[in-house]
Each structure stands twice: as C-alpha cells, then as structure tokens.
Amino acid sequence: MDIFVQQIINGLVLGSMYALVALGYTMVYGIISLINFAHGEVLMVGAMVSWTVVTALAGTGWPGWVLLLISAVAAIIVCSLLNFTIEKVAYRPLRNAPR
C-alpha cells in the first residue's frame, strides 16, 4: 500500500511538472510567437554553475546558507547572460525576418 501511495504522489508531481512546462511554452509562444526549446538547457547551466560554485567554496568553512546564496547569485548572473545571448543571436534575427 505504501508503494501505491508513493507512486500516486510521483505521478501527481510529474504531471504537475509537465503542466508547468506546457504553460511556460504557451506563455512564451503567446508573447513572442516563437517557441524557446532552450529553457531546459538554461536551467541545466544554472544548476551546473550553482554546483560548481558550491563545490569550489566547500572548503572555506562558510555556512551552507552562505554557499547557497552565493551559488544562486552566480547562477542568476550566468543564466541572465546566456538568455541575453540567446535573444541576441537567435530570436532577434528570426523575429525581424521577412514573412
């Protein structure tokens, strides 16, 4: 019975994630009329930056919340720059293309 309940919870969580991704794609397509399939990659870059910063600063002896804060700020900066680059290189030329 415990496994059944856990699988129901897993299904609800996974379904919620699918719905969130679908809503995100719908919102982005409605605003810019282009689908950005790079959202997952940008998220993964942010996770890798955060993990790298935490790993690099792990030996400093700082509390975990400080490492989390520094890694979150670093991930935000890197992901913002990456999104800006994607916008400049990929989306602007597509939006300004003749139809």
ROGUVEX-812113 format. One record per residue (C-alpha): residue in one letter; x, y, z. Coordinates in Angstrom, 3 decimals, decimal comma. Layout:
A; X; Y; Z;
...
***
This chain:
M; 0,000; 0,000; 0,000;
D; 2,888; 2,377; 0,767;
I; 4,354; 1,879; -2,696;
F; 0,968; 2,578; -4,293;
V; 0,574; 5,856; -2,419;
Q; 4,142; 6,852; -3,308;
Q; 3,511; 6,113; -6,984;
I; 0,331; 8,226; -6,909;
I; 2,329; 11,110; -5,424;
N; 5,098; 10,609; -8,017;
G; 2,516; 10,703; -10,809;
L; 0,962; 13,905; -9,482;
V; 4,360; 15,573; -9,175;
L; 5,411; 14,522; -12,672;
G; 2,088; 15,597; -14,145;
S; 2,392; 18,958; -12,416;
M; 5,851; 19,451; -13,907;
Y; 4,538; 18,624; -17,395;
A; 1,688; 21,095; -16,920;
L; 4,106; 23,784; -15,744;
V; 6,339; 23,274; -18,788;
A; 3,322; 23,365; -21,114;
L; 2,067; 26,588; -19,536;
G; 5,518; 28,120; -19,853;
Y; 5,762; 27,240; -23,540;
T; 2,243; 28,560; -24,124;
M; 3,033; 31,844; -22,413;
V; 6,318; 32,328; -24,268;
Y; 4,741; 31,448; -27,621;
G; 1,866; 33,841; -26,954;
I; 4,238; 36,720; -26,212;
I; 6,985; 36,344; -28,823;
S; 5,356; 33,900; -31,294;
L; 8,430; 31,648; -31,107;
I; 8,953; 28,541; -29,025;
N; 12,159; 28,576; -26,998;
F; 13,288; 24,990; -26,561;
A; 16,409; 26,200; -24,762;
H; 14,663; 26,671; -21,403;
G; 15,811; 23,268; -20,160;
E; 19,378; 23,899; -21,230;
V; 19,470; 27,268; -19,491;
L; 18,106; 25,652; -16,339;
M; 20,789; 22,958; -16,528;
V; 23,540; 25,566; -16,995;
G; 22,252; 27,324; -13,874;
A; 22,333; 24,070; -11,923;
M; 25,878; 23,324; -13,088;
V; 27,076; 26,832; -12,194;
S; 25,487; 26,551; -8,757;
W; 27,033; 23,106; -8,160;
T; 30,452; 24,316; -9,339;
V; 30,386; 27,340; -7,027;
V; 29,300; 25,270; -4,023;
T; 31,979; 22,652; -4,760;
A; 34,674; 25,310; -5,174;
L; 33,734; 27,067; -1,929;
A; 33,046; 23,925; 0,131;
G; 36,411; 24,029; 1,882;
T; 36,063; 27,621; 3,095;
G; 34,128; 26,687; 6,223;
W; 31,285; 29,087; 5,426;
P; 27,789; 28,043; 6,494;
G; 25,614; 26,281; 3,952;
W; 23,170; 29,162; 3,566;
V; 26,022; 31,487; 2,532;
L; 27,195; 28,979; -0,084;
L; 23,620; 28,626; -1,318;
L; 23,199; 32,397; -1,588;
I; 26,494; 32,881; -3,448;
S; 25,771; 29,992; -5,816;
A; 22,256; 31,275; -6,525;
V; 23,561; 34,748; -7,364;
A; 26,231; 33,261; -9,647;
A; 23,663; 31,061; -11,401;
I; 21,313; 34,028; -11,880;
I; 24,074; 36,119; -13,434;
V; 25,267; 33,361; -15,783;
C; 21,732; 32,388; -16,846;
S; 20,809; 36,025; -17,457;
L; 23,845; 36,476; -19,703;
L; 23,044; 33,228; -21,515;
N; 19,417; 34,258; -22,087;
F; 20,544; 37,657; -23,341;
T; 22,910; 35,949; -25,790;
I; 20,187; 33,567; -26,991;
E; 17,879; 36,535; -27,528;
K; 20,506; 38,489; -29,486;
V; 21,818; 35,615; -31,608;
A; 18,707; 33,503; -32,236;
Y; 15,477; 35,377; -31,589;
R; 16,078; 38,860; -32,939;
P; 17,115; 37,630; -36,401;
L; 14,092; 35,306; -36,514;
R; 11,658; 37,999; -35,408;
N; 12,986; 40,512; -37,926;
A; 12,995; 38,020; -40,816;
P; 10,642; 38,798; -43,700;
R; 7,466; 36,723; -43,630;
***
